[in-house]
Amino acid sequence: MSKPKKYVMTYEGITKLEEELEFLKTAKRKDITEKIKVALGYGDLSENSEYDDAKNEQAFVEGRIIQLENRLRNASVVDEDDIEKDVVSIGAIVKVKDFQFDEEVEFYIVGSAEADPMVNKISNESPVGSALVGKKVGVILEVSVPEGISKYEVLEVRRG
């Protein structure tokens, strides 16, 4: 049997997952139970779309609960004290110069379970994230991305 995947996460990421799990187990489950009760009151279940919708939502929520519990059980929290302050690693905010667009961009390096590219939280396993990990200010690097090659210069490294 293979070992479960370890999820490297920041303390902030762990807290966010714990809050979502608590919400799903309490408020969301109660809400869905109420929807199912109301739908059962409509009678014939064979043509009861409210009942079907509530059961589908229940299945989705239960699946998400299992997923969150698994991530939390296999999470490894990054200890800020063990990390060099001037080196890019998980938990670091990195300001880079993007040569392609001639602009400065900040990336927050996080574990894959926390990644959210829409808010510049990139995974340490992504092409750009993995290329940045271990680098210091002043390093210029080229990264192979789906659109081709991107070139960055590390301008600043700080803790999140």
Rosetta blueprint (number, residue, H / E / L):
1 M L
2 S L
3 K L
4 P L
5 K L
6 K L
7 Y E
8 V E
9 M E
10 T L
11 Y H
12 E H
13 G H
14 I H
15 T H
16 K H
17 L H
18 E H
19 E H
20 E H
21 L H
22 E H
23 F H
24 L H
25 K H
26 T H
27 A H
28 K H
29 R H
30 K H
31 D H
32 I H
33 T H
34 E H
35 K H
36 I H
37 K H
38 V H
39 A H
40 L H
41 G L
42 Y L
43 G L
44 D L
45 L H
46 S H
47 E H
48 N L
49 S H
50 E H
51 Y H
52 D H
53 D H
54 A H
55 K H
56 N H
57 E H
58 Q H
59 A H
60 F H
61 V H
62 E H
63 G H
64 R H
65 I H
66 I H
67 Q H
68 L H
69 E H
70 N H
71 R H
72 L H
73 R H
74 N L
75 A E
76 S E
77 V E
78 V L
79 D L
80 E H
81 D H
82 D H
83 I L
84 E L
85 K L
86 D L
87 V L
88 V L
89 S L
90 I L
91 G L
92 A E
93 I E
94 V E
95 K E
96 V E
97 K E
98 D E
99 F L
100 Q L
101 F L
102 D L
103 E E
104 E E
105 V E
106 E E
107 F E
108 Y E
109 I E
110 V E
111 G L
112 S L
113 A L
114 E L
115 A L
116 D E
117 P H
118 M H
119 V H
120 N L
121 K E
122 I E
123 S E
124 N L
125 E L
126 S L
127 P H
128 V H
129 G H
130 S H
131 A H
132 L H
133 V L
134 G L
135 K L
136 K L
137 V L
138 G L
139 V L
140 I E
141 L E
142 E E
143 V E
144 S E
145 V E
146 P L
147 E L
148 G E
149 I E
150 S E
151 K E
152 Y E
153 E E
154 V E
155 L E
156 E E
157 V E
158 R E
159 R E
160 G L
